[in-house]
Amino acid sequence: MDEPTFSHLDPQGRARMVDVTPKEPTHRRAVARCRVTMTPETSAAIASGAVAKGDVLAVARVAGIQAAKRTSEMIPLCHPLMIGSVAVSFDIGVDHIVVEAVVETIERTGVEMEALHACSVAALTIYDMCKSADRAMLIEDLTLWEKTGGRSGTYRRQV
């Protein structure tokens, strides 16, 4: 079996930013999801808008959007991208919230990291706004669910 190659390493094994200048810009899209598990009381308080700090999901949505736009500032080898759109949505369950981030652009490289970053920061914001009531919340299953565009084509997570 061949050794895997990592595009962020030069031939000497040193970190580098991948050169994407020869690539043509294409439409790219990525979907990431994670789950914030919590007590049913916390989930109910978020759903009903009863959290003292304010509208948890509205703040988490804005935090996720901002995170997508600033991914290259946090992940050292990410390219700064002109993000075309970011959508952060939530599915509230009895004892959890599923966070989904969808990021799109027309660029030379993909937006997987932007979607994952948006999703994780939105989840962290939920935790931050609710931690006084539920410190045992768990952020889990941060995963890339779909990616389209670019030379490698489409990826969809198999469930």
DSSP file (Angstrom, degrees, kcal/mol; ACC not computed):
  #  RESIDUE AA STRUCTURE BP1 BP2  ACC     N-H-->O    O-->H-N    N-H-->O    O-->H-N    TCO  KAPPA ALPHA  PHI   PSI    X-CA   Y-CA   Z-CA
    1    1 A M              0   0    0      0, 0.0     2,-0.1     0, 0.0     0, 0.0   0.000 360.0 360.0 360.0 136.3    0.0    0.0    0.0
    2    2 A D        -     0   0    0      1,-0.1     3,-0.1     3,-0.0     0, 0.0  -0.370 360.0-107.0 -71.2 148.7    1.3    3.4   -0.9
    3    3 A E        -     0   0    0      1,-0.1    -1,-0.1    -2,-0.1     2,-0.1  -0.521  41.5-107.6 -69.1 139.9    2.2    6.0    1.8
    4    4 A P        -     0   0    0      0, 0.0     2,-0.4     0, 0.0    -1,-0.1  -0.393  29.8-137.8 -67.3 148.9   -0.4    8.8    2.0
    5    5 A T        -     0   0    0     -2,-0.1     2,-0.5    -3,-0.1     3,-0.0  -0.887   8.0-152.2-108.5 142.4    0.8   12.1    0.7
    6    6 A F    >   -     0   0    0     -2,-0.4     3,-1.6     1,-0.1     0, 0.0  -0.958   5.9-152.9-117.0 119.8   -0.1   15.3    2.5
    7    7 A S  T 3  S+     0   0    0     -2,-0.5    -1,-0.1     1,-0.3    -2,-0.0   0.669  91.3  64.7 -67.7 -17.0   -0.3   18.5    0.4
    8    8 A H  T 3  S+     0   0    0     10,-0.1     8,-2.0     7,-0.1     2,-0.4   0.269  91.2  78.2 -91.8  13.3    0.7   20.7    3.3
    9    9 A L  B <  S-A   15   0A   0     -3,-1.6     6,-0.2     6,-0.2    -3,-0.1  -0.970  72.4-140.1-120.1 137.5    4.1   19.2    3.5
   10   10 A D    >   -     0   0    0      4,-2.7     3,-2.6    -2,-0.4    -4,-0.1  -0.303  44.5 -85.8 -81.9 177.1    7.0   20.0    1.2
   11   11 A P  T 3  S+     0   0    0      0, 0.0    -1,-0.1     0, 0.0    -2,-0.0   0.741 131.7  53.6 -58.5 -22.0    9.4   17.3    0.0
   12   12 A Q  T 3  S-     0   0    0      2,-0.1    -3,-0.0     0, 0.0     0, 0.0   0.398 121.9-106.5 -91.2   2.4   11.5   17.8    3.2
   13   13 A G  S <  S+     0   0    0     -3,-2.6     2,-0.3     1,-0.3    -5,-0.0   0.611  73.6 139.8  85.1  12.4    8.4   17.3    5.4
   14   14 A R        -     0   0    0      1,-0.1    -4,-2.7     0, 0.0    -1,-0.3  -0.648  59.5-100.0 -90.4 147.1    8.1   21.0    6.4
   15   15 A A  B     +A    9   0A   0     -2,-0.3     2,-0.3    -6,-0.2    -6,-0.2  -0.343  50.5 165.7 -63.2 142.1    4.7   22.7    6.6
   16   16 A R        -     0   0    0     -8,-2.0     2,-0.5    -6,-0.0    61,-0.0  -0.985  41.1-108.4-152.3 157.4    3.8   24.9    3.6
   17   17 A M        -     0   0    0     -2,-0.3    61,-0.1     1,-0.0    -9,-0.1  -0.806  45.9-113.2 -87.4 129.5    0.8   26.6    2.2
   18   18 A V        -     0   0    0     -2,-0.5     2,-0.8    59,-0.3   -10,-0.1  -0.350  24.8-120.5 -64.1 138.3   -0.4   24.7   -0.9
   19   19 A D        +     0   0    0      1,-0.2    -1,-0.1    -2,-0.0     4,-0.0  -0.732  39.8 165.8 -82.8 109.1    0.0   26.7   -4.2
   20   20 A V    >   +     0   0    0     -2,-0.8     3,-1.4     1,-0.1    -1,-0.2   0.343  44.7 104.5-103.4   4.8   -3.5   27.0   -5.7
   21   21 A T  T 3  S+     0   0    0      1,-0.3    -1,-0.1     3,-0.0    -2,-0.0   0.819  76.2  55.1 -61.2 -32.0   -2.6   29.7   -8.2
   22   22 A P  T 3  S+     0   0    0      0, 0.0    -1,-0.3     0, 0.0    -2,-0.1   0.703  91.9  95.1 -73.9 -13.9   -2.6   27.4  -11.2
   23   23 A K  S <  S-     0   0    0     -3,-1.4    85,-0.1     1,-0.1    86,-0.1  -0.388  76.5-122.8 -77.8 152.2   -6.1   26.1  -10.4
   24   24 A E        -     0   0    0     -2,-0.1     2,-0.2    84,-0.1    83,-0.1  -0.733  32.5-107.0 -88.3 140.4   -9.2   27.6  -12.0
   25   25 A P        +     0   0    0      0, 0.0     2,-0.3     0, 0.0    83,-0.3  -0.475  46.7 174.7 -64.9 136.1  -11.9   29.0   -9.7
   26   26 A T  E     -B  107   0B   0     81,-2.9    81,-2.0    -2,-0.2     2,-0.3  -0.921  40.7 -85.5-136.1 163.6  -14.9   26.8   -9.5
   27   27 A H  E     -B  106   0B   0     -2,-0.3     2,-0.4    79,-0.2   123,-0.3  -0.567  51.5-175.0 -70.2 129.2  -18.1   26.7   -7.4
   28   28 A R  E     +B  105   0B   0     77,-2.9    77,-2.2    -2,-0.3     2,-0.3  -0.972  10.0 179.3-131.9 144.2  -17.4   25.0   -4.1
   29   29 A R  E     -BC 104 148B   0    119,-1.8   119,-2.7    -2,-0.4     2,-0.3  -0.998   3.3-174.2-144.7 141.7  -19.8   24.0   -1.3
   30   30 A A  E     -BC 103 147B   0     73,-2.2    73,-2.4    -2,-0.3     2,-0.4  -0.998   7.7-160.8-139.5 144.3  -19.3   22.3    2.0
   31   31 A V  E     +BC 102 146B   0    115,-2.6   114,-3.0    -2,-0.3   115,-1.6  -0.992  13.3 178.9-124.6 126.8  -21.7   21.1    4.7
   32   32 A A  E     -BC 101 144B   0     69,-2.4    69,-2.5    -2,-0.4     2,-0.3  -0.934   3.1-172.7-125.2 150.7  -20.6   20.4    8.3
   33   33 A R  E     +BC 100 143B   0    110,-2.3   110,-2.7    -2,-0.3     2,-0.3  -0.978   8.3 170.8-139.5 153.9  -22.6   19.2   11.3
   34   34 A C  E     -B   99   0B   0     65,-1.9    65,-2.7    -2,-0.3     2,-0.4  -0.936  23.8-127.6-149.5 174.5  -22.1   18.7   15.0
   35   35 A R  E     -BC  98 140B   0    105,-2.7   105,-2.9    -2,-0.3     2,-0.6  -0.986   4.8-157.2-131.4 134.2  -24.3   18.0   18.0
   36   36 A V  E     -BC  97 139B   0     61,-2.8    61,-1.8    -2,-0.4     2,-0.3  -0.944  17.8-158.2-110.1 109.6  -24.5   19.7   21.3
   37   37 A T  E     +BC  96 138B   0    101,-3.1   101,-2.3    -2,-0.6    59,-0.3  -0.711  25.7 150.1 -90.5 139.8  -26.0   17.3   23.9
   38   38 A M        -     0   0    0     57,-2.7    97,-0.0    -2,-0.3    96,-0.0  -0.886  49.1 -67.2-154.4 176.9  -27.6   18.9   27.0
   39   39 A T     >  -     0   0    0     -2,-0.3     4,-2.2     1,-0.1     3,-0.3  -0.421  46.0-115.8 -71.3 154.1  -30.2   18.4   29.6
   40   40 A P  H  > S+     0   0    0      0, 0.0     4,-2.4     0, 0.0     5,-0.2   0.842 117.2  58.1 -58.2 -31.9  -33.9   18.5   28.4
   41   41 A E  H  > S+     0   0    0      2,-0.2     4,-2.2     1,-0.2     5,-0.1   0.899 106.4  47.1 -65.8 -40.1  -34.3   21.6   30.5
   42   42 A T  H  > S+     0   0    0     -3,-0.3     4,-2.4     2,-0.2     5,-0.2   0.930 112.2  49.4 -66.7 -44.9  -31.5   23.4   28.7
   43   43 A S  H  X S+     0   0    0     -4,-2.2     4,-2.5    51,-0.3    -2,-0.2   0.911 112.0  48.9 -59.4 -43.1  -32.9   22.4   25.3
   44   44 A A  H  X S+     0   0    0     -4,-2.4     4,-2.1    50,-0.2     6,-0.2   0.888 109.8  51.8 -64.8 -39.7  -36.4   23.6   26.3
   45   45 A A  H  X>S+     0   0    0     -4,-2.2     5,-2.6     2,-0.2     4,-0.6   0.903 111.6  46.7 -64.9 -40.7  -35.0   26.9   27.6
   46   46 A I  H ><5S+     0   0    0     -4,-2.4     3,-0.9     3,-0.2    11,-0.2   0.940 112.8  49.6 -64.3 -46.5  -33.2   27.5   24.3
   47   47 A A  H 3<5S+     0   0    0     -4,-2.5    -2,-0.2     1,-0.2    -1,-0.2   0.851 115.3  43.0 -61.7 -36.0  -36.3   26.6   22.3
   48   48 A S  H 3<5S-     0   0    0     -4,-2.1    -1,-0.2    -5,-0.2    -2,-0.2   0.475 111.1-116.7 -91.9  -1.6  -38.6   28.9   24.3
   49   49 A G  T <<5S+     0   0    0     -3,-0.9    -3,-0.2    -4,-0.6    -4,-0.1   0.788  73.7 132.5  74.4  26.6  -36.1   31.8   24.4
   50   50 A A      < +     0   0    0     -5,-2.6     2,-0.4    -6,-0.2    -4,-0.2   0.251  25.6 119.2 -98.0  13.0  -35.9   31.6   28.2
   51   51 A V    >   -     0   0    0     -6,-0.5     3,-1.9     3,-0.3    79,-0.1  -0.677  63.8-137.0 -81.4 129.1  -32.1   31.8   28.5
   52   52 A A  T 3  S+     0   0    0     -2,-0.4    -1,-0.1     1,-0.3     3,-0.1   0.791  99.3  60.5 -58.3 -32.2  -31.1   34.8   30.5
   53   53 A K  T 3  S-     0   0    0     76,-0.4     2,-0.3     1,-0.2    -1,-0.3   0.651 113.7-108.9 -74.3 -13.3  -28.3   35.8   28.2
   54   54 A G    <   -     0   0    0     -3,-1.9     2,-1.2    75,-0.1    -3,-0.3  -0.844  68.9  -2.6 125.2-161.2  -30.6   36.2   25.2
   55   55 A D     >  -     0   0    0     -2,-0.3     4,-2.2     1,-0.2     5,-0.2  -0.575  59.2-169.2 -75.3  96.3  -31.5   34.5   22.0
   56   56 A V  H  > S+     0   0    0     -2,-1.2     4,-2.6     1,-0.2    -1,-0.2   0.899  81.4  46.3 -56.9 -48.4  -28.9   31.6   22.0
   57   57 A L  H  > S+     0   0    0    -11,-0.2     4,-2.2     1,-0.2    -1,-0.2   0.844 110.1  52.9 -70.9 -32.9  -29.5   30.5   18.4
   58   58 A A  H  > S+     0   0    0      2,-0.2     4,-2.0     1,-0.2    -1,-0.2   0.929 113.6  43.6 -65.2 -44.0  -29.4   34.0   16.9
   59   59 A V  H  X S+     0   0    0     -4,-2.2     4,-2.5     1,-0.2    -2,-0.2   0.918 114.0  50.5 -66.9 -42.7  -26.1   34.7   18.6
   60   60 A A  H  X S+     0   0    0     -4,-2.6     4,-2.4    -5,-0.2    -2,-0.2   0.872 108.3  53.6 -63.4 -37.1  -24.7   31.3   17.7
   61   61 A R  H  X S+     0   0    0     -4,-2.2     4,-2.3     2,-0.2    -1,-0.2   0.946 111.1  44.6 -62.2 -48.7  -25.7   31.8   14.1
   62   62 A V  H  X S+     0   0    0     -4,-2.0     4,-2.6     1,-0.2    -2,-0.2   0.901 112.3  52.9 -64.0 -40.3  -23.9   35.1   13.8
   63   63 A A  H  X S+     0   0    0     -4,-2.5     4,-2.4     1,-0.2    -1,-0.2   0.909 109.7  48.8 -61.2 -42.3  -20.8   33.6   15.6
   64   64 A G  H  X S+     0   0    0     -4,-2.4     4,-2.2     2,-0.2    -2,-0.2   0.909 111.1  49.1 -64.5 -42.6  -20.8   30.7   13.1
   65   65 A I  H  X S+     0   0    0     -4,-2.3     4,-1.8     1,-0.2    -2,-0.2   0.933 112.6  47.9 -61.7 -46.2  -21.0   33.1   10.1
   66   66 A Q  H  X S+     0   0    0     -4,-2.6     4,-1.1     1,-0.2    -2,-0.2   0.894 109.7  53.7 -61.8 -39.9  -18.2   35.2   11.5
   67   67 A A  H >< S+     0   0    0     -4,-2.4     3,-0.6     1,-0.2     4,-0.2   0.911 105.5  52.8 -62.8 -42.7  -16.1   32.1   12.1
   68   68 A A  H >< S+     0   0    0     -4,-2.2     3,-1.0     1,-0.2     4,-0.2   0.913 108.9  50.3 -58.3 -42.3  -16.4   31.0    8.5
   69   69 A K  H 3< S+     0   0    0     -4,-1.8    -1,-0.2     1,-0.2    -2,-0.2   0.733 116.6  41.0 -68.8 -22.1  -15.3   34.4    7.3
   70   70 A R  T XX S+     0   0    0     -4,-1.1     3,-1.4    -3,-0.6     4,-0.7   0.143  75.5 117.1-114.2  19.3  -12.2   34.3    9.6
   71   71 A T  H X> S+     0   0    0     -3,-1.0     4,-2.5     1,-0.3     3,-1.6   0.887  72.0  58.1 -56.6 -43.2  -11.1   30.7    9.3
   72   72 A S  H 34 S+     0   0    0      1,-0.3    -1,-0.3    -4,-0.2     6,-0.2   0.712 100.1  59.3 -65.1 -18.2   -7.7   31.5    7.7
   73   73 A E  H <4 S+     0   0    0     -3,-1.4    -1,-0.3     1,-0.1    -2,-0.2   0.717 115.6  33.7 -78.1 -20.8   -6.9   33.6   10.8
   74   74 A M  H << S+     0   0    0     -3,-1.6    -2,-0.2    -4,-0.7    -3,-0.1   0.755 112.3  58.0-104.9 -32.2   -7.3   30.5   13.0
   75   75 A I  S >< S-     0   0    0     -4,-2.5     3,-1.9     1,-0.1    -1,-0.2  -0.897  78.8-147.0-104.9 109.2   -6.1   27.6   10.9
   76   76 A P  T 3  S+     0   0    0      0, 0.0    -1,-0.1     0, 0.0   -59,-0.0   0.753  89.7  38.6 -54.7 -36.6   -2.5   28.5    9.9
   77   77 A L  T 3  S+     0   0    0      2,-0.1   -59,-0.3   -61,-0.0     2,-0.2   0.328  87.7 114.5-101.9   9.3   -2.3   26.9    6.4
   78   78 A C    <   -     0   0    0     -3,-1.9   -61,-0.0    -7,-0.2    -3,-0.0  -0.546  66.9-122.4 -76.0 142.6   -5.8   27.8    5.2
   79   79 A H        -     0   0    0     -2,-0.2     2,-0.4     1,-0.1    -7,-0.2  -0.633  26.4-111.3 -79.9 140.7   -6.1   30.2    2.3
   80   80 A P        -     0   0    0      0, 0.0     2,-0.3     0, 0.0   -10,-0.1  -0.614  45.3-164.8 -69.1 129.5   -8.1   33.4    2.9
   81   81 A L        -     0   0    0     -2,-0.4     2,-1.1   -12,-0.2    -9,-0.1  -0.859  29.1-121.2-120.7 151.6  -11.2   33.0    0.7
   82   82 A M        -     0   0    0     -2,-0.3    24,-0.5    24,-0.1     2,-0.3  -0.813  38.6-146.8 -86.4 102.2  -13.9   35.3   -0.5
   83   83 A I  E     -D  105   0B   0     -2,-1.1    22,-0.2     1,-0.2     3,-0.1  -0.551  15.0-166.5 -76.3 129.8  -16.9   33.5    1.0
   84   84 A G  E     -     0   0B   0     20,-2.2     2,-0.3    -2,-0.3    21,-0.2   0.879  68.1 -10.4 -83.1 -41.3  -20.0   33.7   -1.2
   85   85 A S  E     -D  104   0B   0     19,-1.9    19,-2.4     2,-0.0     2,-0.4  -0.990  50.9-165.3-157.9 152.0  -22.5   32.6    1.5
   86   86 A V  E     -D  103   0B   0     -2,-0.3     2,-0.4    17,-0.2    17,-0.2  -0.990   8.6-176.2-137.6 128.8  -22.7   31.0    4.9
   87   87 A A  E     -D  102   0B   0     15,-2.5    15,-2.7    -2,-0.4     2,-0.5  -0.995   2.5-171.7-126.7 127.8  -25.9   29.5    6.4
   88   88 A V  E     +D  101   0B   0     -2,-0.4     2,-0.3    13,-0.2    13,-0.2  -0.979  13.4 174.6-118.6 125.9  -26.0   28.2    9.9
   89   89 A S  E     -D  100   0B   0     11,-2.7    11,-2.6    -2,-0.5     2,-0.4  -0.858  16.4-146.1-131.1 165.6  -29.1   26.3   11.0
   90   90 A F  E     -D   99   0B   0     -2,-0.3     2,-0.5     9,-0.2     9,-0.2  -0.979   7.0-160.4-136.0 142.0  -30.2   24.4   14.1
   91   91 A D  E     -D   98   0B   0      7,-2.1     7,-2.5    -2,-0.4     2,-0.5  -0.967  22.0-149.6-121.1 111.4  -32.4   21.3   14.7
   92   92 A I  E     -D   97   0B   0     -2,-0.5     5,-0.2     5,-0.2     2,-0.2  -0.709  18.4-179.9 -90.0 123.5  -33.6   21.3   18.3
   93   93 A G        -     0   0    0      3,-3.3     3,-0.3    -2,-0.5    -1,-0.0  -0.500  45.9 -90.6-107.2-178.4  -34.2   17.9   19.9
   94   94 A V  S    S+     0   0    0      1,-0.2   -51,-0.3    -2,-0.2   -50,-0.2   0.891 122.7   8.5 -61.1 -41.5  -35.3   16.9   23.4
   95   95 A D  S    S+     0   0    0    -52,-0.1   -57,-2.7   -53,-0.1     2,-0.3   0.041 129.0  36.8-131.8  26.9  -31.8   16.7   24.8
   96   96 A H  E     -B   37   0B   0     -3,-0.3    -3,-3.3   -59,-0.3     2,-0.4  -0.988  58.0-136.6-164.8 166.1  -29.6   18.1   22.0
   97   97 A I  E     -BD  36  92B   0    -61,-1.8   -61,-2.8    -2,-0.3     2,-0.5  -0.991  17.5-147.3-131.8 127.4  -29.2   20.6   19.2
   98   98 A V  E     -BD  35  91B   0     -7,-2.5    -7,-2.1    -2,-0.4     2,-0.5  -0.840  15.3-155.6 -91.8 128.0  -27.7   19.7   15.8
   99   99 A V  E     -BD  34  90B   0    -65,-2.7   -65,-1.9    -2,-0.5     2,-0.4  -0.886  10.5-172.8-104.6 132.4  -25.8   22.5   14.3
  100  100 A E  E     -BD  33  89B   0    -11,-2.6   -11,-2.7    -2,-0.5     2,-0.4  -0.993   4.9-169.8-127.8 134.6  -25.3   22.6   10.5
  101  101 A A  E     -BD  32  88B   0    -69,-2.5   -69,-2.4    -2,-0.4     2,-0.5  -0.987   0.6-170.6-123.1 131.7  -23.1   25.0    8.5
  102  102 A V  E     -BD  31  87B   0    -15,-2.7   -15,-2.5    -2,-0.4     2,-0.4  -0.988   7.9-175.6-121.9 124.3  -23.2   25.4    4.8
  103  103 A V  E     -BD  30  86B   0    -73,-2.4   -73,-2.2    -2,-0.5     2,-0.3  -0.965   0.9-176.2-124.3 136.8  -20.6   27.5    3.1
  104  104 A E  E     +BD  29  85B   0    -19,-2.4   -20,-2.2    -2,-0.4   -19,-1.9  -0.957  11.3 148.9-132.1 151.8  -20.3   28.3   -0.6
  105  105 A T  E     -BD  28  83B   0    -77,-2.2   -77,-2.9    -2,-0.3     2,-0.5  -0.964  44.3-121.0-160.7 170.6  -17.8   30.2   -2.8
  106  106 A I  E     +B   27   0B   0    -24,-0.5     2,-0.2    -2,-0.3   -79,-0.2  -0.942  64.6 123.7-120.2 105.7  -16.3   30.4   -6.2
  107  107 A E  E    S-B   26   0B   0    -81,-2.0   -81,-2.9    -2,-0.5    43,-0.1  -0.818  73.3-101.5-150.1-178.2  -12.6   29.9   -5.5
  108  108 A R  S    S+     0   0    0    -83,-0.3     2,-0.3    -2,-0.2   -84,-0.1   0.497 103.7  37.6 -92.6  -8.2   -9.5   27.8   -6.3
  109  109 A T  S    S-     0   0    0    -83,-0.1   -83,-0.1    41,-0.1   -81,-0.1  -0.957  90.6 -93.4-143.8 160.1   -9.7   25.8   -3.1
  110  110 A G        -     0   0    0     -2,-0.3     3,-0.2     1,-0.1     4,-0.1  -0.064  14.2-135.1 -78.1 172.2  -12.5   24.3   -1.0
  111  111 A V     >  +     0   0    0     -8,-0.2     4,-2.2     1,-0.1     5,-0.2  -0.011  65.9 116.8-114.9  26.1  -14.5   25.6    2.0
  112  112 A E  H  > S+     0   0    0      1,-0.2     4,-2.5     2,-0.2     5,-0.2   0.931  79.8  47.4 -60.4 -45.4  -14.5   22.4    4.1
  113  113 A M  H  > S+     0   0    0      1,-0.2     4,-2.7     2,-0.2    -1,-0.2   0.866 109.7  53.9 -66.4 -34.8  -12.5   24.1    6.9
  114  114 A E  H  > S+     0   0    0      2,-0.2     4,-2.4     1,-0.2    -1,-0.2   0.911 110.6  46.1 -64.7 -41.7  -14.8   27.1    6.8
  115  115 A A  H  X S+     0   0    0     -4,-2.2     4,-2.3     2,-0.2    -2,-0.2   0.923 114.9  46.6 -66.7 -44.1  -17.9   25.0    7.3
  116  116 A L  H  X S+     0   0    0     -4,-2.5     4,-2.4     2,-0.2    -2,-0.2   0.902 113.7  48.7 -64.6 -40.9  -16.3   23.0   10.1
  117  117 A H  H  X S+     0   0    0     -4,-2.7     4,-2.5    -5,-0.2     5,-0.3   0.920 111.5  49.4 -65.5 -43.9  -15.0   26.1   11.8
  118  118 A A  H  X S+     0   0    0     -4,-2.4     4,-2.2    -5,-0.2    -2,-0.2   0.927 112.5  48.2 -59.7 -45.7  -18.5   27.8   11.5
  119  119 A C  H  X S+     0   0    0     -4,-2.3     4,-2.1     1,-0.2    -2,-0.2   0.923 113.0  46.7 -62.2 -46.7  -20.2   24.7   12.9
  120  120 A S  H  X S+     0   0    0     -4,-2.4     4,-2.5     1,-0.2    -1,-0.2   0.894 112.9  48.1 -67.5 -39.7  -17.7   24.4   15.9
  121  121 A V  H  X S+     0   0    0     -4,-2.5     4,-2.0     2,-0.2    -1,-0.2   0.881 110.1  52.3 -70.2 -36.6  -17.9   28.1   16.8
  122  122 A A  H  X S+     0   0    0     -4,-2.2     4,-1.9    -5,-0.3    -1,-0.2   0.924 111.9  47.1 -61.5 -42.7  -21.7   28.1   16.7
  123  123 A A  H  X S+     0   0    0     -4,-2.1     4,-2.3     1,-0.2    -2,-0.2   0.908 110.6  51.4 -64.9 -42.0  -21.7   25.0   19.0
  124  124 A L  H  X S+     0   0    0     -4,-2.5     4,-2.8     1,-0.2    -1,-0.2   0.854 107.5  54.0 -63.1 -33.9  -19.2   26.7   21.4
  125  125 A T  H  X S+     0   0    0     -4,-2.0     4,-2.5     2,-0.2    -1,-0.2   0.897 106.2  51.4 -67.8 -40.4  -21.4   29.8   21.5
  126  126 A I  H  X S+     0   0    0     -4,-1.9     4,-1.3     2,-0.2    -2,-0.2   0.946 112.1  47.7 -58.4 -47.1  -24.4   27.6   22.5
  127  127 A Y  H >X S+     0   0    0     -4,-2.3     4,-1.4     1,-0.2     3,-0.7   0.946 111.5  50.2 -58.2 -49.4  -22.2   26.2   25.3
  128  128 A D  H 3< S+     0   0    0     -4,-2.8     3,-0.3     1,-0.2     4,-0.3   0.890 111.7  47.1 -58.3 -42.2  -21.0   29.6   26.4
  129  129 A M  H 3< S+     0   0    0     -4,-2.5   -76,-0.4     1,-0.2    -1,-0.2   0.700 123.0  33.6 -75.6 -18.2  -24.5   31.1   26.6
  130  130 A C  H XX S+     0   0    0     -4,-1.3     4,-1.7    -3,-0.7     3,-1.5   0.406  84.8 101.8-116.6   0.5  -25.9   28.1   28.5
  131  131 A K  T 3< S+     0   0    0     -4,-1.4    -2,-0.1    -3,-0.3    -3,-0.1   0.773  73.8  63.9 -63.7 -26.9  -23.0   27.0   30.7
  132  132 A S  T 34 S+     0   0    0     -4,-0.3    -1,-0.3     1,-0.2     3,-0.2   0.801 114.6  33.4 -67.2 -25.2  -24.3   28.6   33.9
  133  133 A A  T <4 S+     0   0    0     -3,-1.5    -2,-0.2     1,-0.2    -1,-0.2   0.701 134.3  21.4 -97.8 -24.0  -27.3   26.2   33.7
  134  134 A D    ><  +     0   0    0     -4,-1.7     3,-1.2    -7,-0.2    -1,-0.2  -0.630  53.9 167.1-151.9  82.1  -25.7   23.1   32.2
  135  135 A R  T 3  S+     0   0    0      1,-0.2    -4,-0.1    -2,-0.2    -1,-0.1   0.634  75.3  70.3 -72.8 -13.0  -21.9   22.7   32.5
  136  136 A A  T 3   +     0   0    0     -5,-0.1    -1,-0.2     2,-0.1   -99,-0.1   0.338  67.3 134.1 -88.5   7.7  -22.1   19.0   31.4
  137  137 A M    <   -     0   0    0     -3,-1.2     2,-0.4   -10,-0.1   -99,-0.2  -0.215  44.6-147.7 -54.9 150.0  -23.1   19.9   27.8
  138  138 A L  E     -C   37   0B   0   -101,-2.3  -101,-3.1     2,-0.0     2,-0.6  -0.988   9.3-155.7-128.1 126.8  -21.2   17.9   25.3
  139  139 A I  E     +C   36   0B   0     -2,-0.4     2,-0.3  -103,-0.2  -103,-0.2  -0.907  36.3 155.2 -99.8 122.4  -20.1   19.0   21.8
  140  140 A E  E     +C   35   0B   0   -105,-2.9  -105,-2.7    -2,-0.6     3,-0.1  -0.908  33.5  34.9-144.9 167.4  -19.6   15.9   19.6
  141  141 A D  E     -     0   0B   0     -2,-0.3     2,-0.6     1,-0.2  -108,-0.2   0.804  55.2-179.4  59.3  37.5  -19.6   14.5   16.1
  142  142 A L  E     +     0   0B   0   -108,-0.1     2,-0.3    -3,-0.1  -108,-0.2  -0.593  23.2 161.6 -67.4 116.9  -18.1   17.5   14.3
  143  143 A T  E     -C   33   0B   0   -110,-2.7  -110,-2.3    -2,-0.6     2,-0.6  -0.994  49.0-120.2-146.5 142.4  -18.1   16.1   10.8
  144  144 A L  E     +C   32   0B   0     -2,-0.3  -112,-0.3  -112,-0.2     3,-0.1  -0.766  31.0 178.0 -78.1 121.7  -17.9   17.1    7.1
  145  145 A W  E     +     0   0B   0   -114,-3.0    12,-2.6    -2,-0.6     2,-0.3   0.748  60.8   4.0 -97.3 -30.0  -21.1   15.8    5.6
  146  146 A E  E     -CE  31 156B   0   -115,-1.6  -115,-2.6    10,-0.2    -1,-0.3  -0.992  52.0-179.8-158.2 147.1  -20.7   17.0    2.0
  147  147 A K  E     -CE  30 155B   0      8,-2.3     8,-2.9    -2,-0.3     2,-0.3  -0.961  10.0-178.2-148.6 133.2  -18.3   18.8   -0.2
  148  148 A T  E     +C   29   0B   0   -119,-2.7  -119,-1.8    -2,-0.3     6,-0.2  -0.934  39.9  39.4-130.3 155.6  -18.7   19.6   -3.9
  149  149 A G        +     0   0    0     -2,-0.3     3,-0.2     1,-0.2  -121,-0.2  -0.065  67.8  69.8  96.8 163.3  -16.5   21.3   -6.5
  150  150 A G  S >  S-     0   0    0   -123,-0.3     3,-1.1     1,-0.2    -1,-0.2  -0.115  96.4 -54.5  83.1 178.2  -12.9   21.2   -7.4
  151  151 A R  T 3  S+     0   0    0      1,-0.3    -1,-0.2     2,-0.1    -2,-0.1   0.819 131.1  56.1 -64.5 -34.9  -10.7   18.5   -8.9
  152  152 A S  T 3  S-     0   0    0      1,-0.2    -1,-0.3    -3,-0.2    -2,-0.1   0.566  96.6-154.6 -80.7  -5.9  -11.6   15.9   -6.4
  153  153 A G    <   -     0   0    0     -3,-1.1     2,-0.3    -4,-0.1    -1,-0.2  -0.369  41.3  -5.3  76.6-147.4  -15.3   16.2   -7.1
  154  154 A T        -     0   0    0     -6,-0.2     2,-0.4    -2,-0.1    -6,-0.2  -0.673  51.4-173.4 -95.9 138.7  -18.2   15.4   -4.8
  155  155 A Y  E     +E  147   0B   0     -8,-2.9    -8,-2.3    -2,-0.3     2,-0.4  -0.999   4.1 178.7-125.4 131.2  -17.9   13.8   -1.3
  156  156 A R  E     -E  146   0B   0     -2,-0.4   -10,-0.2   -10,-0.2     2,-0.1  -0.995  32.2-118.0-131.5 128.6  -20.9   12.7    0.7
  157  157 A R        -     0   0    0    -12,-2.6     2,-0.5    -2,-0.4   -12,-0.1  -0.408  25.6-133.5 -64.0 132.7  -20.5   11.1    4.1
  158  158 A Q              0   0    0     -2,-0.1    -1,-0.1     1,-0.1     0, 0.0  -0.784 360.0 360.0 -89.1 127.8  -22.0    7.6    4.1
  159  159 A V              0   0    0     -2,-0.5    -1,-0.1     0, 0.0    -2,-0.1   0.439 360.0 360.0 -90.6 360.0  -24.2    6.9    7.1
